[in-house]
C-alpha cells in the first residue's frame, strides 16, 4: 500500500505551484522531479504573452503518485483562450519527457482565476511591468 501523499511548499514565490508527492518518493528524487518538471514547464510559452507558463504562474498544482504518474492542474490567462487544448498537450508532452515519469494528466481549471499577481519577478521584468 502506498504511503500518504505529502505536500511540499516549494519556493515562496507567487508563481510556485502546490507540489504533492507520494510519501514513498525519497526526498532527493522529489527535488530532482521538481527541478526537471519546472524545466519542462519553462519550455512552453503562452502564445500571446512572451513568457513561459511557469513564470506566468499558470501551473497551480503538481501531484506525483508512487508510480510517478503526474497530475497537473493549470489555468489560462483568459478562459476563452483559443489554444487551451494545445497548451494542455504541450504540458503533457513536456512533463512526459521527465525521466522516470509513468504518465501525465493535465486538467485546466479556472478557480482561482488567474491574475497578474501570480507572475514571478522574472515574468514581470520580461514584460517590462516594473
C-alpha positions as CSV (number, residue, x, y, z in Angstrom):
1,X,0.0,0.0,0.0
2,X,1.4,3.4,-0.9
3,X,2.2,5.9,1.8
4,X,0.2,9.1,2.2
5,X,0.7,11.9,-0.2
6,X,3.0,14.6,1.1
7,X,2.6,18.3,0.2
8,X,5.6,20.5,-0.3
9,X,5.7,24.2,0.0
10,X,8.2,24.8,-2.8
11,X,9.6,28.3,-3.1
12,X,7.6,31.2,-1.6
13,X,7.1,32.8,-5.0
14,X,3.7,33.9,-6.4
15,X,4.2,31.6,-9.4
16,X,5.1,28.5,-7.5
17,X,2.6,25.7,-7.8
18,X,1.5,23.4,-5.0
19,X,3.6,20.2,-5.1
20,X,2.2,17.0,-3.7
21,X,4.3,13.8,-3.7
22,X,3.5,10.3,-2.6
23,X,5.2,9.7,0.7
24,X,7.2,6.7,-0.7
25,X,9.2,9.0,-3.1
26,X,12.5,9.8,-1.5
27,X,13.4,13.5,-0.8
28,X,16.3,13.5,-3.3
29,X,14.0,12.1,-6.0
30,X,11.4,14.8,-5.2
31,X,13.9,17.5,-5.7
32,X,15.0,16.1,-9.0
33,X,11.5,15.6,-10.2
34,X,10.6,19.2,-9.2
35,X,13.7,20.7,-10.9
36,X,13.1,18.6,-14.1
37,X,9.4,19.3,-14.2
38,X,9.9,23.1,-13.7
39,X,12.5,22.9,-16.6
40,X,9.9,21.2,-18.7
41,X,7.2,23.8,-17.9
42,X,9.7,26.6,-18.8
43,X,9.9,25.3,-22.4
44,X,6.2,26.2,-23.0
45,X,5.3,29.7,-23.8
46,X,2.0,31.5,-23.8
47,X,1.2,32.3,-27.4
48,X,0.0,35.8,-26.7
49,X,2.5,36.7,-23.9
50,X,6.3,36.3,-24.5
51,X,6.8,34.4,-21.3
52,X,6.8,30.8,-20.2
53,X,3.8,29.3,-18.4
54,X,5.7,28.6,-15.2
55,X,6.9,32.2,-14.7
56,X,3.4,33.4,-15.6
57,X,2.0,31.3,-12.7
58,X,-0.3,29.2,-14.9
59,X,0.6,26.0,-13.1
60,X,-1.4,25.6,-9.9
61,X,-0.8,22.1,-8.7
62,X,1.5,19.2,-9.5
63,X,0.8,15.8,-7.9
64,X,3.1,12.7,-8.3
65,X,1.9,9.2,-7.3
66,X,4.2,6.5,-6.1
67,X,4.4,5.2,-9.7
68,X,5.4,8.8,-10.8
69,X,2.1,9.4,-12.6
70,X,1.8,13.2,-12.7
71,X,-1.5,15.1,-12.4
72,X,-1.1,18.8,-13.3
73,X,-3.7,21.5,-12.7
74,X,-3.1,24.6,-14.7
75,X,-5.1,27.6,-15.8
76,X,-5.1,30.0,-18.7
77,X,-4.6,33.8,-18.8
78,X,-8.1,34.0,-20.2
79,X,-11.0,31.5,-20.1
80,X,-11.7,31.9,-23.8
81,X,-8.1,31.1,-24.8
82,X,-8.2,29.6,-28.3
83,X,-5.1,27.4,-27.7
84,X,-6.3,25.8,-24.4
85,X,-6.2,22.2,-25.8
86,X,-2.8,22.8,-27.5
87,X,-1.3,24.2,-24.2
88,X,-2.5,21.2,-22.3
89,X,-1.0,18.8,-24.9
90,X,2.3,20.7,-24.7
91,X,2.4,20.4,-20.9
92,X,1.6,16.7,-21.2
93,X,4.4,16.1,-23.7
94,X,6.9,18.2,-21.8
95,X,6.3,16.6,-18.4
96,X,6.3,13.1,-20.0
97,X,9.9,13.8,-21.0
98,X,10.9,14.0,-17.3
99,X,13.0,10.9,-16.5
100,X,11.0,8.1,-14.7
101,X,7.6,9.6,-15.4
102,X,4.9,7.0,-15.9
103,X,2.4,9.4,-17.5
104,X,0.8,12.8,-17.2
105,X,-2.8,14.0,-17.0
106,X,-3.4,17.8,-17.4
107,X,-6.6,19.4,-16.1
108,X,-7.4,23.0,-17.0
109,X,-9.1,24.9,-14.1
110,X,-10.4,28.4,-13.7
111,X,-10.6,28.6,-9.9
112,X,-9.0,30.6,-8.7
113,X,-9.0,32.8,-11.7
114,X,-5.5,33.8,-12.9
115,X,-4.4,37.4,-12.5
116,X,-1.1,39.2,-12.8
117,X,-0.3,38.8,-9.1
118,X,0.6,35.1,-9.9
119,X,3.5,36.2,-12.1
120,X,7.1,35.9,-10.9
121,X,9.5,38.8,-10.8
122,X,11.2,37.2,-13.9
123,X,8.0,37.4,-15.8
124,X,7.4,41.0,-14.7
125,X,10.9,42.0,-15.9
126,X,10.4,40.2,-19.2
127,X,7.1,42.0,-19.7
128,X,8.5,45.4,-18.6
129,X,6.0,45.6,-15.7
130,X,8.3,47.1,-13.1
